[in-house]
Amino acid sequence: MTQNRPKIVIFTDLDGTLLDRVTYSYDRVLPSIEYLRQTEIPLVFCSAKTRAEQEVYQRKLAVSHPFIVENGGAIFIPHDYFPFPFDYHRIIGDFSVIELGTPYERIRQLLGKVKKEGNFHFRGFGDMSVEEVAEETGLDIELAGLAKQREYDETVKFDVTGEEVDRALEEIKRAGLNHAHGGHFHDVMGANDKGKAVIILSDLYRRLWGKIKTVGLGDSMNDLPMLSVVDIPVLVQKKDRTWEGISLPRLCKVYGVGPEGWNKAIKEIISAETN
């Protein structure tokens, strides 16, 4: 890469994008992740997954860059990652944490009020046992337990379809919350979203390197805020080999379901940007 070219920063969703949505396998992407590591291109997880879940994949994939949890609820930045001071809210373990989300307990409180007053039929992960979360998600028991360790949003499963879901989502908005559909579930959160977190972290990378070019990879509607604010938005195919109904300027629709499309997109983008 020549010196006058912008430095690439990659933001990626996990479930259904870097990870297989059914098996959660990442085997197909390992060669590309190794290439990113060797070329020192940051790979930033930007997912609905919790901090506890993402730390597992950080270790398994040997990724040591910042990561964005629970649909932009917070940004976790390793200590000494940026060689300059920046604003953050608190320190948790080895991370400086920029918090954008509403505390989980408050979200649960508001959701409970909406559910009771509207007699709606939905359950959050906080209402489920670890075994129930495992059954609903296909995660093993250990990862299901980590998925329950929520801090900034709640994952909701509706037991009905159609009009009641629409009415419940309207009431959730009236209660001051936002929601995003991420495939099997609805994520309910405060004013945060993936895009706001990506903007903050991108600004830190600009302070570090000057010119950067941001890439975002996703597969579903809850990735829209992230895809809307990156230079190169990429949509991989869902398991039925269709794309989510997202329309954006410069949107790249890549053939390949989940990790297959992710791998293809990384190779094509890096090749185009470095040659």
N, C-alpha and C positions, 0 to 999 in steps of 0.2 A: 504494500500500500504506500503510495507516495505521500509526502508530507503535506501537500496542499489539499489533499482530499479530506472530506469530513470523516471523523471517527464514527463507526457504526455502533449503535446500541440497540439490542434486540429485547423487546418486551414480549412475553409469551403467556398465553393462557395455558392451563395444564390439562384438565379433564377434556377429552375429545379433541385435543390439539397436540400437545407434546406427549400426552398419555392416551393410550387406547381407552375409549369411554367405557368399554365393557370389562376388559381384563386389567386395565391400568398398567399395561406393559409399556416400557420405554425402549425396548431393545433396538427398534428400528432407527432411533434417533441418536444412538450412542456415537457412531462415527462423526456425525455433524457436531455434536457437543464437544467431542475431542478436538475437532478442527477449530471451533470457536475458542477453546481453551488455549490451543497452541498459538493462535493469532491474536490473543488477548482482546477478543470482542466480548463485551459484557453480555451475559444472558440473564435477564431479569424476569423472574417468575411474577406474573400478575394474574391472580387467581381468586376464586371464591374460597379456596381452601384456607384452613386456619394456619396460624404460625406453627403449631405443633406438627401439622401434616407437612407443611412446606420444608421444615427443617429436616424431615426424613429424606425428602427428595434432594435437598441440597447435599446431604451427606452421601446418598447413593450415587448421585451424578457428579460428585466432586465439584459442585458449583459454589462459589464463595462471594457472589455479588449481592447487592441489596435485593430485597423481594417485597412484593406488595400483597397484603393478605386481605381476605374477606371483602372482595370487590372494592378495594381502595380504602378499607377501614383504617389501615396504617401502613407505613413504610418502615421496614426494618433495615437499618444500614450498619454493617459491621464497623466496629470501632477502628479508627484510623484509616478507613477506606478512602475518604476524601481528605486531602492534606490541607484543609482550611476549615475554619469554624463555620457552622451553620446552625440554624434554629431547629430545635427538636423539643419534644415534650417530656420525655423521660428515658431512662436507661433500663433496659431489661436484659440481663445476662451480658452477652457480648455485643449488644446492639444499641445504637441510638435510635429512638423510635419517634417518628413523626405521626401523630394521631389525627385522623380526619373524621373518624366515625363516631357514632353514638354508642355509649356503653351497652353491652349485651343485656344487662339486667333491665335497663330502661326500655329497650326494644321489646323484650319479653313482656314487660308490664303493659305496654301499649297494645301489643298483639293480643294479650289476654283480655283486655277491655273490649277490643274490636270483636273478638270471637264470642264473648259472652253476650254483648249487646245485640249482635246480629245473628246469634245462634248459627254461626258458620261452622263448617265441618273441615277443619284442617288441623294438622299437627306439626309442631316444630321439632327439631332435633332435641331440644330441651325437654320435650314431652315423651321422648322415646328412650327405651333402654339401649345399651350398647348393641345388644343382639338385634333389636329392631332396626337400628341404623344400618347395621351390617346387612340385614336382609333387604332393606329398601335400596341400598346403594351398590351392593355387590362387593363392598370392602371386606377385608378380613377383620377379625375382632379387634386386633391392635389398632389398625388404621381407623376403624369405626369409632373407637374410643377417642382418638386424636381429633376426629371430625366433630366430636361433641364439645371440644374445648374451645368454644367460640368466645370471642371478645368484642366483636363490633357488628355482627349481623346474625340473623337467624335464617336457617334453611327450613322452608315450609313445604309440606306435602299436602295437597288437597285430596280429600277422600271423595270428592264429587267433581263433575266437569260442568262446563257451560256457564249459564247465567249466574249461578251462585258464586263461581270463581270470580267472574267479572265484578259482581257487587262487592265481594270481600276485598278485592284489590282496590276498588274505589274507596272503601271505608279505611283501608290501610293508608291510602294517600291522605284522606281527610284527617287522620290521626297524626299527620306530620311525618310519616315515613315514606320511603321510596321502595320500589321493588324492581327486580330484574329476573327474567326467565333464563335459566342456564341449562335447559335440557329437560331433566326429569323433575326439577324442583324450582320453586320460586325463592329467591334470596330477598330478604326484607332488611332494610338498612336505614340509616339516617340520611344526611345530605351528601355523603361521600359517594364516589363512583371511581371506577378504574381510571378514567380519563384525568380526573383531578390529580390523582396520585402520580400518574405518568408525567404530567406537566411539571410537577414539583421536582421529581427525580431527574427529568431531562434538563431542567435548569441547573441542577447541581453538576451534571455531566458537562454542560456548556461552560460552567465556571472552571471545570477541570481542564477541558480540552479546546475550548473555543467552538469551532465548527463541529457539529455532530449531525448524523443522519439517523433518525429513529425508525425502527421497523416494529410493527405489531402483528402478532399472529393469533387468530382466534377462530372459533367455529360457531358461536351462538350469539343471541341477542344481547346477553350481558357483557359481551366484548365490544359492543358498539361504542361506548364512551372512550375506550382505549384506542380503537381503530380510527376514531374521529380526530385524534390529536397527534398521530404519528405521521411521519413523512411517507412511509410505505406501509399501507394497511393490507394485510393478507388474510384471506378467508380460506380455510381448508374445508373439505367436504365432511358432511355428517355421515353416519353409518349407512344411510340409504343412498349414498352417493349424490345427494343434492347439497346445495349451499343454503345457508340461512338467508332469509329475505332481507339482506342489508344492501343499501345502495349508497355509495360514497364516491366522491371524485378520487381517482387514482386507485380504486380498490382492485387488488389482484386476487382473482379467484383461481385457486390452484386445484388441479385434479389430484385426488388421493384422499382417503379417509384418515382423519386424525394424524397420527405420527407419520404415515406414508406421505401425506401432503406436506406436513411440517418439514420433513427431511428434504423433499423436492424443493420447497420454497427457499430454505436456507441455502442450498447449493446454488440455485439460480440467482438469488439476490447477491450472495457474496461474490459469485463469479462476475456478475454485471458491475458491481461496485468496486471491485479490486483489479479488474483487467482493463 
